[in-house]
Amino acid sequence: MSDPARDDDLRLRPLSARSVVLSVLLGTHPPELPVRELARLVEGFDVGGSTLRAALSRMTASGDLRRTDTGYRLSDRLLRRRQRQDEAVRPRTRAWDGDWELVVITATGRGPAERADLRARLTALRLAELREGVWLRPANLTRSLPDGLGHVAQTGTARPDRPAGELAGALWPLDAWCATARALLAHIGRADRPADRLTAFAAVVRHLLADPVLPPELLPADWPGGVLRDAYADYRRELTDRVHARVGRA
């Protein structure tokens, strides 16, 4: 059984019907289901028929879903976005040689919306702001910075004079991230209803996207990032098996 006080601390909220539909369809291959079977599946996650119909209508109008001869199918756009999210949740890393990625913003005259968008993009790349306009992180991720970043910033590598562990601790709230990760793992262990588990793992994904994915030598002892990723991978298999079992019985 869940603990309401702890749920409030984790800011867990029931998922929307849209999120439930997306999760269910992503558990099928191909990502398409007849309306009747989709209704049976989402009912197990506390989404009723009228709520589902309204969600399907909105999702089709917005391009999230395509109506087929037999039911609904996820759009290619959403499948591509999910692939990018999956790659972000479990990023590829390499041994760290001490270099740091460095991004220095050079563009001027940008409005508040443009600045906010750039900050969000840099944060999604797991960079952290050392001071205004100067972003960096250890160069241990196997990925390149987007080409478009060159229009607004200069990029390169550096070796800061400040001790690496001290710098990492100043750039990212590592203790707070650990505490939330452990609270999520504890909540997962208590959650048994399908709707509660789906809600919990949606929060897990959000938290994993905020993981700085630092080299092991810069992390606190017993860093729970790997455990949380494994728990999410297990749940993805659990959800897929649940969907396949229901579809197979139908």
Secondary structure, DSSP 8 states (H G I E B T S, - for coil): ---HHHHHHHT-----HHHHHHHHHHTSSSSEEEHHHHHHHHHTTT--HHHHHHHHHHHHHHTSEEE-SSEEEE-HHHHHHHHHHHHHHS--B----S-EEEEEE---S--HHHHHHHHHHHHHTT-EEEETTEEEEES-BS----GGGGGTEEEEEE--SS-HHHHHHHHS-HHHHHHHHHHHHHHHHH--SHHHHHHHHHHHHHHHHT-----GGGS-TT--HHHHHHHHHHHHHHHHHHHHHHHHH-
